[in-house]
Amino acid sequence: MPYFEKNLAIMTEEDQQLLAKKKVLVAGCGGLGGSVIELLCRSGFMNLTVVDGDVFSETNMNRQILCTTETLGQNKALAAVERARLISPEINIKAVTEFITKDNIKTLIHGNDLVMDALDSIECRLLMEDACAAEGIPIIHGAVRDWMIQVAVCPPGAGILHKIYNVETSPKGSPGGVGVNVFSCASFEVTEAIKLLTGREGLLSGQVLFFDLLEKESQILDLRDQ
């Protein structure tokens, strides 16, 4: 498609065709999730399921790309669908206007090739990781706090999220943040998704990247053998 031609600067046509076929679920459509969805659409992903039971409020305006004066009070997943179709009219995208629970998680993730974690609940993240392990689905994890972002690639069954949230140096959840850290974290997440699904090197598989945007300091924590 012509509007993805510039992606060929860093991807091959085969990469783009592969990404267009992959099925990706985005868990959470707020600050982080909205930006993840934006970048997935512009990267050529054509089969998305977006999940969120929340609606936009004025306090979301500073960091949530889908939050505008026109979407206030609207469900976040439905707003994501509208935005995605403006970017890529041929996209196959489904909105699930529910929160993730133990009762719906298995149905939600079934049949997907990848899950993008943009949740703000540790409990839901761990629930999702357990369900993805059973289904053999990898997770790209992201979280923000203050100036810090963290990103990880979680192979199914490795229990990376369970390990992360036992590490004292990691941000515990996402209390809010500002646009710069949310957008930056989303960029790292989608980059890892592209690398994972196209077989590129340098993947953060079983590892967690911590990056402090203010101090320009980074650390990679290897959790594969822990």
Secondary structure, DSSP 4 states (H G I P E B T S, - for coil): -GGGGGGGGTS-HHHHHHHHH-EEEEE--SHHHHHHHHHHHHHT--EEEEE---B--GGGTTT-TT--TTTTTSBHHHHHHHHHHHH-TT-EEEEE-S---TTTHHHHHTT-SEEEE--S-HHHHHHHHHHHHHHT--EEEEEEETTEEEEEEE-TTS-HHHHHTT-TTS--S-----HHHHHHHHHHHHHHHHHHHHT-SS--BTEEEEEETTTTEEEEEE-TT-
